[in-house]
């Protein structure tokens, strides 16, 4: 099974070498999607000739970087695409586990909340709350059983990505992905991963640093995507659950 590990990066000069070296230990082929970095990241990558590099001419957003990785994996006929974040949250030694699991599921999604590991970090309160709320709303609306909607450590069966069309370029991209995955009937498996936060002050950018603004944006994206994909497939019916200002599930 031919696999590729992709690292979406933006101004990760402080972390890129360590994460890249780790990924190369556990993946024969590595792609770095440099989303318009303005720090030392481009210079660091230019010195490496054993990796694939895509460079966006300007910062387009996390979702755009992952979308570029999807397109690259499809165009080059890989069997499995693994994505890991480049901020030190994810352990590259788990890459082979994700690749093996992709033999049994279309999407293998890391979960920091499936179980606890020794030494786990305590997540920033607003990030945990928003993750929990959006995860619950995705489950309620789509009939999923996720425990972590936003973990960037994933493995995708590349053939399953051919019908995924990402338009969300920012941090709301996972919401759009989950809506499409559910409507297309993709099989999903969660794998427990350690909960590691090395930089709790990391910015989402602009107004998205405000937790309530971020939650409102995520809910707007969820409602829009559900409405857009309504009728393409029917998720299992679940009991209604009250949640103030939650997405309406397109009803």
C-alpha positions in Angstrom: 0.0 0.0 0.0 1.6 3.3 -1.2 1.2 6.0 1.4 2.1 9.7 1.7 2.3 11.8 4.8 1.4 15.5 4.4 2.3 18.4 6.7 0.3 21.6 6.3 2.5 24.4 7.5 2.4 28.1 8.0 5.3 30.0 9.7 6.5 26.8 11.5 10.2 27.6 11.4 10.5 26.7 15.0 9.0 23.2 14.6 9.3 22.1 11.0 12.7 20.3 11.2 11.7 18.2 14.2 8.4 17.2 12.8 9.8 16.6 9.3 12.6 14.4 10.6 10.0 12.4 12.6 7.7 12.0 9.6 10.6 10.8 7.4 11.4 8.1 10.0 8.0 6.6 9.6 6.9 7.5 6.1 8.7 6.8 2.8 7.2 9.8 1.1 6.5 13.2 2.7 4.7 16.2 1.3 5.0 19.7 2.9 2.3 22.2 1.9 3.8 25.6 2.8 0.8 27.9 3.0 2.6 31.1 2.2 5.0 31.2 5.2 6.9 34.5 5.7 9.3 33.2 8.3 12.3 30.8 7.8 10.1 27.9 6.7 10.6 28.3 2.9 14.4 28.5 3.3 14.4 25.4 5.5 12.3 23.5 3.0 14.5 24.6 0.1 17.4 22.7 1.6 15.6 19.4 1.6 15.5 17.4 -1.7 14.0 14.2 -0.3 10.5 15.6 0.2 7.7 16.9 -2.0 6.9 20.6 -1.5 3.9 22.7 -2.5 4.1 26.4 -1.8 1.1 28.6 -1.8 2.1 32.1 -3.0 0.2 33.6 -0.1 -1.5 32.4 3.1 -4.8 30.8 2.1 -5.7 28.9 5.3 -5.5 25.5 6.9 -8.3 24.1 4.8 -6.6 25.2 1.6 -3.4 23.5 2.6 -5.2 20.2 3.4 -7.1 20.5 0.1 -3.8 20.8 -1.8 -2.6 17.7 -0.1 -5.8 15.9 -1.2 -5.3 17.0 -4.8 -1.6 15.9 -4.8 -2.4 12.5 -3.4 -5.2 11.9 -5.9 -3.1 13.2 -8.9 -0.2 10.9 -7.9 -2.2 7.8 -7.3 -1.4 7.2 -3.6 -3.4 4.6 -1.7 -3.4 6.4 1.7 -2.8 10.0 2.7 -1.8 10.7 6.3 -2.0 14.3 7.6 -0.3 15.6 10.7 0.0 19.1 12.1 3.4 20.7 12.3 3.1 22.3 15.8 4.4 19.3 17.7 0.9 18.0 18.8 1.2 14.7 16.9 3.5 11.8 17.3 5.0 10.7 14.0 5.7 7.2 15.3 1.9 6.6 15.1 1.9 7.1 11.3 2.2 3.4 10.5 -0.7 2.6 12.8 -2.9 5.1 10.9 -1.8 3.6 7.6 -2.6 0.1 8.6 -6.0 1.2 10.0 -6.8 2.8 6.6 -7.1 -0.7 5.2 -10.3 -1.1 7.1 -11.9 2.4 6.9 -12.1 5.3 4.4 -11.2 7.8 7.1 -9.1 7.2 10.2 -9.4 10.1 12.5 -7.2 10.8 15.6 -9.1 11.6 18.8 -7.5 13.3 21.7 -10.6 12.5 23.8 -11.2 8.8 23.1 -9.0 7.9 26.1 -6.4 9.5 28.3 -2.6 8.9 28.0 -0.1 9.4 30.8 1.2 13.0 30.6 -1.7 14.3 28.6 -2.1 18.1 28.5 -5.1 20.0 29.8 -6.6 21.6 26.7 -7.4 25.3 26.7 -10.9 25.6 28.1 -12.4 27.5 25.2 -11.0 25.1 22.6 -12.2 22.0 24.4 -15.7 23.6 24.8 -16.0 24.5 21.2 -14.7 21.1 20.0 -17.2 19.4 22.3 -20.1 21.5 21.1 -19.4 21.1 17.4 -18.6 17.4 17.7 -22.0 16.9 19.4 -23.8 18.9 16.8 -22.1 17.0 14.0 -23.1 13.7 15.6 -26.7 14.9 16.2 -27.1 16.2 12.6 -25.2 13.5 10.7 -25.6 10.3 12.8 -21.9 10.1 13.5 -20.2 8.9 16.7 -17.1 11.2 16.8 -15.4 12.2 20.0 -13.0 14.8 18.4 -14.1 16.7 15.3 -10.9 18.8 14.9 -7.9 16.6 15.3 -5.6 17.1 12.3 -4.0 13.6 12.6 -5.8 11.5 10.0 -5.4 8.9 7.4 -7.6 8.9 4.3 -8.1 6.2 1.7 -7.3 8.3 -1.3 -9.9 6.7 -3.6 -12.6 8.0 -1.1 -11.3 11.6 -1.5 -12.2 11.8 -5.1 -15.8 12.7 -4.3 -14.8 15.2 -1.5 -14.9 18.9 -2.6 -13.4 21.2 -0.1 -14.3 24.9 -0.3 -13.7 26.0 3.3 -10.1 27.3 3.3 -9.8 28.1 7.0 -10.1 26.2 10.3 -13.7 25.3 9.6 -12.6 22.9 6.9 -13.1 19.7 9.1 -16.7 20.6 9.5 -17.3 20.6 5.7 -15.3 17.4 5.4 -17.4 15.6 8.0 -20.7 16.7 6.4 -19.5 15.3 3.0 -18.0 12.2 4.5 -21.3 11.4 6.2 -23.5 12.1 3.2 -21.2 10.0 1.0 -21.4 7.1 3.5 -17.7 6.9 4.1 -16.6 4.5 6.8 -14.9 6.2 9.8 -12.7 4.9 12.5 -11.3 6.9 15.4 -7.9 6.2 16.9 -6.9 7.5 20.3 -3.9 9.9 20.2 -2.2 11.8 23.1 -3.4 15.2 23.9 -0.4 17.5 23.6 -0.5 21.3 23.6 2.9 23.0 23.3 1.6 26.5 22.5 -1.8 27.3 24.0 -1.6 30.9 22.8 -1.4 29.9 19.1 -3.6 32.2 17.0 -6.5 31.3 14.8 -6.1 34.7 13.1 -8.0 37.9 13.5 -11.6 37.7 14.9 -11.4 33.9 15.0 -9.2 34.3 18.2 -12.4 35.3 19.9 -14.0 32.0 21.1 -17.6 33.1 20.6 -16.9 34.4 17.1 -15.2 31.2 16.2 -18.1 29.1 17.5 -20.6 31.2 15.6 -18.5 30.8 12.4 -18.3 27.0 12.9 -22.0 26.8 13.3 -22.7 28.9 10.3 -20.5 26.6 8.2 -22.2 23.5 9.6 -25.6 24.8 8.8 -24.6 25.9 5.3 -22.9 22.6 4.5 -25.8 20.5 5.8 -28.2 22.6 3.7 -26.0 22.3 0.6 -25.8 18.5 0.9 -29.4 17.9 2.1 -31.1 15.1 0.2 -27.9 13.7 -1.3 -28.0 10.9 1.3 -30.0 10.4 4.5 -28.1 9.9 7.8 -29.6 7.8 10.5 -32.4 9.5 12.5 -31.4 10.5 16.0 -33.5 12.0 18.9 -33.6 15.8 18.9 -31.3 17.4 21.4 -31.8 21.0 22.6 -28.7 23.2 22.2 -29.0 27.0 22.3 -28.0 28.6 19.0 -26.9 25.2 17.7 -26.9 24.4 14.0 -30.4 23.5 12.8 -29.3 20.5 10.8 -31.0 21.9 7.7 -34.5 20.9 8.9 
